[in-house]
């Protein structure tokens, strides 16, 4: 079993937790969720987002995820 913990921000006291049977399922979920959250920020920004800003947003989202194996 694999557990994914995904916070809203770095100070989130109660991050979302998901469990998956396989590592592949956990990784697929994380990639889709990161892409979804980044796209949401881009779509709702009042300013144009360039490649550097997009990478920064993605980096922050990646820092909010933790994947661990549980037994």
C-alpha positions in Angstrom: 0.0 0.0 0.0 1.1 3.6 -0.7 0.0 6.7 1.1 -0.1 10.1 -0.6 -0.3 13.2 1.6 -1.1 16.4 -0.3 -1.2 19.7 1.6 -3.0 22.9 0.4 0.0 25.0 1.4 3.1 24.6 3.6 1.2 25.4 6.8 -1.8 23.1 6.2 -2.5 21.4 9.6 -4.8 18.8 8.0 -3.5 17.7 4.6 -5.5 15.4 2.3 -4.5 11.8 2.5 -5.1 9.1 -0.1 -4.1 5.4 -0.2 -3.4 3.3 -3.2 -2.7 -0.4 -3.8 0.3 0.2 -6.1 3.1 2.7 -6.4 2.1 3.3 -10.0 -1.4 4.4 -9.0 0.0 6.8 -6.4 2.4 8.3 -8.8 -0.3 8.7 -11.5 -2.6 10.4 -9.0 0.2 12.8 -7.9 1.1 13.8 -11.5 -2.6 14.4 -12.4 -3.2 16.4 -9.2 -0.2 18.5 -9.6 -1.1 19.3 -13.2 -4.7 20.1 -12.2 -3.6 22.4 -9.4 -1.0 24.2 -11.6 -3.5 24.6 -14.4 -6.1 26.0 -12.0 -3.7 28.7 -10.8 -2.7 29.5 -14.4 -6.4 29.7 -15.5 -7.4 32.0 -12.6 -4.4 34.3 -12.7 -5.2 37.9 -13.6 -1.7 38.1 -15.2 -0.1 36.1 -18.0 2.1 33.3 -16.7 5.4 32.8 -18.4 7.4 29.6 -18.4 9.6 30.6 -15.4 6.5 31.4 -13.3 4.8 28.2 -14.4 7.9 26.2 -13.3 7.8 28.0 -9.9 4.2 27.2 -9.4 4.9 23.5 -10.3 7.9 23.4 -7.9 5.8 24.7 -5.0 3.0 22.1 -5.8 5.6 19.3 -5.8 6.9 20.4 -2.4 3.4 19.9 -0.9 3.3 16.2 -1.8 4.6 13.3 0.2 4.5 9.6 -1.0 5.3 6.8 1.4 5.0 3.1 1.5 2.8 1.7 4.3 2.2 -1.9 5.3 
